Amino acid sequence: MNVYADNAATTRTSRTAINAMLPYFDEIYGNPSSLHSVGQRAAEALLGAREKIAEILNCTPREITFTSGGSEADNQAIISAARLGAERGKKHIISTEFEHHAVLHTLKKLEKQDFYVELLPVGENGTVTAEQVEAAITDKTCLVTIMFANNEIGSIQPIAEIGRICREKGVIFHTDAVQAAGHLHIDVQEQNIDMLSLSSHKFHGPKGAGVLYTRKGIPLTNIIEGGAQERGKRAGTENIPAIVGMTAALEEAAEHLDENAEYVAKLRERLIEGLSEIPHSILNGSRDNRLPGNVNFCFEGIEGESLLLLLDSKGISASSGSACTSGSLDPSHVLLAIGRPHEIAHGSLRLSLCEENTPEQVEYILQEVPRIVEYLRSMSPLWLDKVSGKRKFILE
Ligand SMILES: *Cc1c(COP(=O)(O)O)cnc(C)c1O
């Protein structure tokens, strides 16, 4: 059986999105900046997409900037707010320890430009509170950037309350909503959001497209210079097929949001229940306050990479927190942020489901994971030491 359970990494491009895109590769291939009618048909598609996305997020089309994805949107949002802050003598930025690297690495860069970046701790359940944000804001704060939902452990942040505090204090509030879009209800007015990032390929759109919503009155700083596309704020000929596909995917996701969330959450519950039975395991993130499709566990005494490879050999695609692909064996910064010791954080498994997954697939995962965990443990001298009492277990 083949089970794709890595939807937080990327999703299959939906049929709806592909069909919406196809005409924009050959029939309507014009450049929207061209004055002739071929170009103007593409310009119409671009406008239509902008209006549709604005409607879904509850903002105006002028507040939508199309980007190459979530990373670019995060970079541009943060750099823009920081530039504005610097102009006003405000160089304090508040974020969290467990943001995506698109946010954390951008903040690192700003630290070198004398910005003071404060990363709030997220606690074991992986959430910050509006009170924490309120206590951290000073008269030098120019930006609060906090993700809507975490990509590894799925925990959902109190976005509307954080937004309200920021609004009261006159601080720009950006949220990386890449994992939330298409799965959770988003309304930038209701939730007091000033800037928000989306990525197409996380909700069954094509790769290489994203959105930066920016509330009217907040000037954007270009990170790509060139032509006057996107009101002069993001140069480069617009990726019309991807933008059209992304819009179709978001529309479809928004239409089925509640039913999909309910269905996927049921699969998640069954997975969590089943995996919890594995001895010396622990669920990462909050039991209830998590994305419908997110499951993340640590299993003591195993390496996440070995687990992934063996799962792959059984047709199951999943992911792990530790980034051994980069050559280093650093455990996930997210798992460290919620207090998992290094040794435990290495043995993590993230399964991220979507509405294409089935109960049969979940049962198959529940059959394979315990077997593989047991097998890997049986080969580990360290584990055998624990079983024989020579070393202590960390997870009871
Ligand atoms: C995937 C992801 C990104 C990056 O989006 P890309 O479109 O791949 O650049 C940013 N933030 C979060 C939370 C993500 O999950």
The ligand as an SDF file (V2000), in Angstrom:
LIG
                    3D

 15 15  0  0  0  0  0  0  0  0999 V2000
    6.3910   25.3620    3.7190 C   0  0  0  0  0  0  0  0  0  0  0  0
    6.4240   26.4730    4.6660 C   0  0  0  0  0  0  0  0  0  0  0  0
    7.0040   27.7080    4.3040 C   0  0  0  0  0  0  0  0  0  0  0  0
    7.7100   27.9010    2.9980 C   0  0  0  0  0  0  0  0  0  0  0  0
    6.8270   27.9580    1.9030 O   0  0  0  0  0  0  0  0  0  0  0  0
    7.4280   27.7740    0.4370 P   0  0  0  0  0  0  0  0  0  0  0  0
    6.2910   28.1070   -0.4630 O   0  0  0  0  0  0  0  0  0  0  0  0
    7.8490   26.3560    0.3230 O   0  0  0  0  0  0  0  0  0  0  0  0
    8.5600   28.7300    0.2900 O   0  0  0  0  0  0  0  0  0  0  0  0
    6.9540   28.7300    5.2180 C   0  0  0  0  0  0  0  0  0  0  0  0
    6.3690   28.5860    6.4190 N   0  0  0  0  0  0  0  0  0  0  0  0
    5.7930   27.4270    6.7880 C   0  0  0  0  0  0  0  0  0  0  0  0
    5.1310   27.3410    8.1210 C   0  0  0  0  0  0  0  0  0  0  0  0
    5.8040   26.3380    5.9380 C   0  0  0  0  0  0  0  0  0  0  0  0
    5.2500   25.1940    6.3210 O   0  0  0  0  0  0  0  0  0  0  0  0
  1  2  1  0
  2  3  1  0
  2 14  2  0
  3  4  1  0
  3 10  2  0
  4  5  1  0
  5  6  1  0
  6  7  2  0
  6  8  1  0
  6  9  1  0
 10 11  1  0
 11 12  2  0
 12 13  1  0
 12 14  1  0
 14 15  1  0
M  END
$$$$
